[in-house]
Amino acid sequence: MYIYYNMNPEGKTIGDCVIRAISLGLGIPYYEVVDILYNNSKKYHCNIISRDCYGKTLGDDFKLPKFRVKDKTVKEVSNDFKDDVLIIRIKNHLTCSIRGDIYDIWNPENEKVDCFWIVR
């Protein structure tokens, strides 16, 4: 089920989906995620919201297992992992699913998933 939720501390609806999804999924404060991504952008020479930067952050720093998906929607993946917290990637966007509920500032339920990371 989709639930409107905006992690942005100022309540802005801006292009910060990477920060919002990681913050919610990992339970880390928003600005701490900004700092982690900024430091990794310097380390890996990438933009803080690029796939390379957040992918290395989730995989290398937090050791989250990554799973590739073919022909499944956000809703289907979320339902398949109702006991887990997921950070889910769709085209040009990250979202977060917590025990079957999708938290975001817009409803991505019907979007096709590229991959996802299991947090817990």
C-alpha positions as CSV (number, residue, x, y, z in Angstrom):
1,M,0.0,0.0,0.0
2,Y,1.3,3.5,-0.8
3,I,1.6,6.0,2.0
4,Y,2.5,9.6,1.4
5,Y,5.6,10.4,3.4
6,N,8.2,13.2,2.9
7,M,11.5,12.8,4.8
8,N,12.7,16.2,3.7
9,P,13.3,18.2,7.0
10,E,11.9,21.4,5.4
11,G,8.9,19.6,3.9
12,K,10.1,20.5,0.4
13,T,9.1,18.2,-2.5
14,I,12.4,18.4,-4.5
15,G,14.6,15.9,-6.3
16,D,16.0,14.3,-3.1
17,C,14.6,10.8,-3.5
18,V,18.0,9.2,-3.0
19,I,18.4,10.9,0.4
20,R,14.8,10.4,1.5
21,A,14.8,6.6,0.6
22,I,18.2,5.9,2.2
23,S,17.3,8.0,5.3
24,L,14.0,6.2,5.8
25,G,15.2,2.8,4.9
26,L,18.3,2.9,7.1
27,G,16.8,4.9,9.9
28,I,19.6,7.6,9.5
29,P,18.9,11.3,9.8
30,Y,18.4,13.1,6.5
31,Y,21.4,15.4,6.8
32,E,23.7,12.5,7.9
33,V,22.8,10.7,4.7
34,V,23.7,13.9,2.8
35,D,27.1,13.9,4.5
36,I,27.7,10.2,3.8
37,L,26.8,10.7,0.1
38,Y,28.9,13.9,-0.1
39,N,31.9,12.1,1.3
40,N,31.4,9.2,-1.1
41,S,31.0,11.6,-4.0
42,K,34.5,12.9,-3.3
43,K,35.9,9.4,-2.7
44,Y,34.4,7.9,-5.9
45,H,34.3,11.0,-8.0
46,C,30.6,10.9,-8.7
47,N,27.5,13.1,-8.2
48,I,25.9,12.4,-4.7
49,I,22.6,11.3,-6.2
50,S,24.0,9.2,-9.1
51,R,23.7,5.4,-9.2
52,D,27.4,5.0,-8.8
53,C,27.5,7.0,-5.6
54,Y,24.5,5.7,-3.8
55,G,25.1,2.2,-5.1
56,K,28.6,2.1,-3.6
57,T,27.2,3.6,-0.4
58,L,24.5,1.0,0.0
59,G,26.7,-2.0,-1.1
60,D,30.2,-1.1,0.1
61,D,29.5,1.0,3.1
62,F,26.3,-0.6,4.5
63,K,26.8,-4.0,3.0
64,L,23.2,-4.3,1.8
65,P,22.5,-7.2,-0.6
66,K,21.4,-6.0,-4.0
67,F,18.9,-7.9,-6.1
68,R,18.1,-7.4,-9.8
69,V,14.5,-7.6,-10.9
70,K,12.8,-8.1,-14.2
71,D,9.2,-7.3,-15.1
72,K,8.0,-6.6,-11.5
73,T,6.4,-3.4,-10.2
74,V,7.2,-1.6,-7.0
75,K,4.0,-2.9,-5.5
76,E,4.8,-6.5,-6.5
77,V,8.3,-6.4,-5.1
78,S,7.0,-4.7,-1.9
79,N,4.4,-7.5,-1.5
80,D,7.0,-10.2,-2.1
81,F,9.1,-8.9,0.8
82,K,6.4,-7.9,3.4
83,D,8.7,-8.8,6.3
84,D,11.6,-6.6,5.1
85,V,12.7,-3.0,4.6
86,L,13.6,-2.3,1.0
87,I,15.3,0.5,-0.9
88,I,13.9,0.1,-4.4
89,R,15.2,1.6,-7.6
90,I,13.0,2.5,-10.6
91,K,14.0,4.6,-13.6
92,N,15.5,7.9,-12.2
93,H,14.1,7.3,-8.7
94,L,14.6,5.6,-5.4
95,T,11.7,4.7,-3.0
96,C,11.4,2.8,0.3
97,S,9.2,-0.1,1.2
98,I,8.7,-1.0,4.9
99,R,7.0,-4.3,5.5
100,G,4.9,-4.1,2.4
101,D,4.1,-0.4,2.6
102,I,5.6,2.1,0.1
103,Y,6.6,5.4,1.5
104,D,7.2,8.3,-0.9
105,I,6.0,11.8,-2.0
106,W,4.3,10.2,-5.0
107,N,2.8,6.8,-5.8
108,P,5.4,4.6,-7.6
109,E,3.4,1.3,-7.1
110,N,3.0,0.6,-10.9
111,E,6.5,1.5,-11.9
112,K,8.9,-1.2,-13.0
113,V,11.7,-2.1,-10.6
114,D,15.3,-2.3,-11.8
115,C,16.8,-3.5,-8.6
116,F,16.4,-3.2,-4.8
117,W,18.5,-3.6,-1.6
118,I,17.2,-5.4,1.5
119,V,17.9,-3.5,4.7
120,R,16.5,-5.9,7.2
